[in-house]
Amino acid sequence: MKNKLTVEIYGQQYHLTGKASPGHMRQVAGHVDEKMRQIADNNPRLDATKLAVLSAVNIADDYLKLKQEYDEIMHLIEDEQP
């Protein structure tokens, strides 16, 4: 079952469709909107396309750091098991 939802990100409406819950999709859209606004506050001359790309780079960086931490924790757990 797919959920459909309209969200606003940086002043634009987007129609999302996915298997995730509407609450989760709203949370994801809110995170992207927040990241774009943070970058725009520090770089007011950037256009929306550049803001979107820089936001994607920042979010990907956050994700990869968390994934590395998760992988390291999982490796430690596996090493402790007999």
WOTAKA-V263167 format. One record per residue. N is the residue number from 1. SS is DSSP state (a for helix, b for strand, c for the rest). NEAR is the number of other C-alpha atoms within 8 Angstrom. Layout:
n:N ss:SS near:NEAR
n:N ss:SS near:NEAR
This chain:
n:1 ss:c near:3
n:2 ss:c near:7
n:3 ss:b near:11
n:4 ss:b near:9
n:5 ss:b near:9
n:6 ss:b near:8
n:7 ss:b near:10
n:8 ss:b near:10
n:9 ss:b near:11
n:10 ss:c near:7
n:11 ss:c near:5
n:12 ss:b near:6
n:13 ss:b near:8
n:14 ss:b near:8
n:15 ss:b near:8
n:16 ss:b near:10
n:17 ss:b near:8
n:18 ss:b near:8
n:19 ss:c near:7
n:20 ss:c near:8
n:21 ss:c near:8
n:22 ss:a near:9
n:23 ss:a near:6
n:24 ss:a near:8
n:25 ss:a near:11
n:26 ss:a near:9
n:27 ss:a near:8
n:28 ss:a near:8
n:29 ss:a near:11
n:30 ss:a near:9
n:31 ss:a near:8
n:32 ss:a near:10
n:33 ss:a near:11
n:34 ss:a near:8
n:35 ss:a near:10
n:36 ss:a near:12
n:37 ss:a near:9
n:38 ss:a near:8
n:39 ss:a near:11
n:40 ss:a near:11
n:41 ss:a near:7
n:42 ss:a near:6
n:43 ss:c near:7
n:44 ss:c near:6
n:45 ss:c near:5
n:46 ss:c near:8
n:47 ss:c near:6
n:48 ss:a near:6
n:49 ss:a near:6
n:50 ss:a near:8
n:51 ss:a near:12
n:52 ss:a near:9
n:53 ss:a near:8
n:54 ss:a near:9
n:55 ss:a near:12
n:56 ss:a near:8
n:57 ss:a near:8
n:58 ss:a near:8
n:59 ss:a near:9
n:60 ss:a near:8
n:61 ss:a near:8
n:62 ss:a near:8
n:63 ss:a near:8
n:64 ss:a near:8
n:65 ss:a near:8
n:66 ss:a near:8
n:67 ss:a near:8
n:68 ss:a near:8
n:69 ss:a near:8
n:70 ss:a near:8
n:71 ss:a near:8
n:72 ss:a near:8
n:73 ss:a near:8
n:74 ss:a near:8
n:75 ss:a near:8
n:76 ss:a near:8
n:77 ss:a near:8
n:78 ss:a near:7
n:79 ss:a near:7
n:80 ss:a near:6
n:81 ss:c near:5
n:82 ss:c near:3
